Amino acid sequence: MQIQLEIRGTSLKRVFEMAEHDITLSLEMPVSDLLRAYPLVSGLFIKQGLACVGCPFNRLCTLGDLPEYYNLDWTNFWDSVNRLLQNI
């Protein structure tokens, strides 16, 4: 599977060869879609103090909303997500 993260149309893209199919992570993707596709990411969300796991609004929040809601360092957070996904 190939995972590609697009951040605000910049050149900051991460592409990882994974197993069977392609999934594109974008700023418009609901948080729930990422958590459903990759349940192991939920541990990272919890470790980072994000309340998305189990939140009834995670279907409405997008990945692009996270930096604003949680005052995240976007690049460091996604580097952590990408490292985790590489090991799946």
C-alpha positions as CSV (number, residue, x, y, z in Angstrom):
1,M,0.0,0.0,0.0
2,Q,1.3,3.5,-0.7
3,I,0.5,6.3,1.8
4,Q,0.9,9.8,0.7
5,L,0.4,12.8,3.0
6,E,-0.3,16.1,1.4
7,I,0.1,19.2,3.6
8,R,-1.3,22.4,2.3
9,G,-0.1,21.8,-1.2
10,T,3.6,22.1,-0.3
11,S,6.4,19.8,-1.3
12,L,6.2,18.1,2.2
13,K,5.0,14.7,1.1
14,R,5.7,11.3,2.5
15,V,5.2,8.3,0.4
16,F,5.6,4.8,1.9
17,E,5.4,1.5,0.1
18,M,3.1,-0.7,2.2
19,A,1.2,-3.9,1.4
20,E,-1.8,-4.1,-0.9
21,H,-3.5,-0.9,-1.9
22,D,-3.1,2.9,-2.0
23,I,-4.5,5.3,0.6
24,T,-3.9,9.1,0.4
25,L,-3.9,10.9,3.7
26,S,-5.1,14.5,3.1
27,L,-6.0,17.5,5.2
28,E,-9.7,16.8,4.3
29,M,-9.7,13.2,5.5
30,P,-11.8,12.7,8.7
31,V,-9.8,11.6,11.7
32,S,-12.1,8.6,12.0
33,D,-11.0,7.3,8.6
34,L,-7.3,7.2,9.7
35,L,-8.1,5.6,13.0
36,R,-10.3,3.0,11.3
37,A,-7.7,2.2,8.6
38,Y,-4.8,2.1,11.1
39,P,-5.9,1.3,14.6
40,L,-2.3,1.4,15.9
41,V,-2.3,5.1,15.2
42,S,-4.8,5.5,18.1
43,G,-2.0,4.8,20.6
44,L,0.0,7.7,19.1
45,F,-3.0,10.0,19.3
46,I,-3.4,9.1,23.0
47,K,0.3,9.5,23.7
48,Q,0.2,13.0,22.1
49,G,-2.8,14.0,24.3
50,L,-5.3,14.1,21.4
51,A,-8.9,13.2,22.5
52,C,-9.8,11.9,19.0
53,V,-9.9,8.2,20.0
54,G,-13.5,7.6,21.1
55,C,-14.6,11.1,20.5
56,P,-18.0,11.3,18.8
57,F,-16.8,14.2,16.7
58,N,-13.9,12.4,15.1
59,R,-16.0,11.8,12.0
60,L,-16.4,15.6,11.6
61,C,-12.8,16.6,12.4
62,T,-10.4,16.4,9.6
63,L,-6.6,15.7,9.8
64,G,-6.2,19.4,8.9
65,D,-8.1,20.5,12.0
66,L,-5.7,18.8,14.4
67,P,-2.9,21.4,14.5
68,E,-5.4,24.2,15.2
69,Y,-7.4,22.3,17.9
70,Y,-4.4,20.8,19.7
71,N,-1.7,23.4,19.0
72,L,0.4,20.6,17.4
73,D,3.8,20.9,15.7
74,W,2.4,19.5,12.4
75,T,5.7,18.3,11.0
76,N,6.8,16.4,14.1
77,F,3.4,14.9,14.6
78,W,3.2,13.6,11.0
79,D,6.7,12.3,11.1
80,S,5.6,10.2,14.1
81,V,2.6,9.0,12.3
82,N,4.7,8.1,9.2
83,R,7.3,6.2,11.3
84,L,4.5,4.2,12.9
85,L,2.9,3.4,9.5
86,Q,6.2,2.3,8.0
87,N,6.4,-0.4,10.7
88,I,2.9,-1.8,10.1
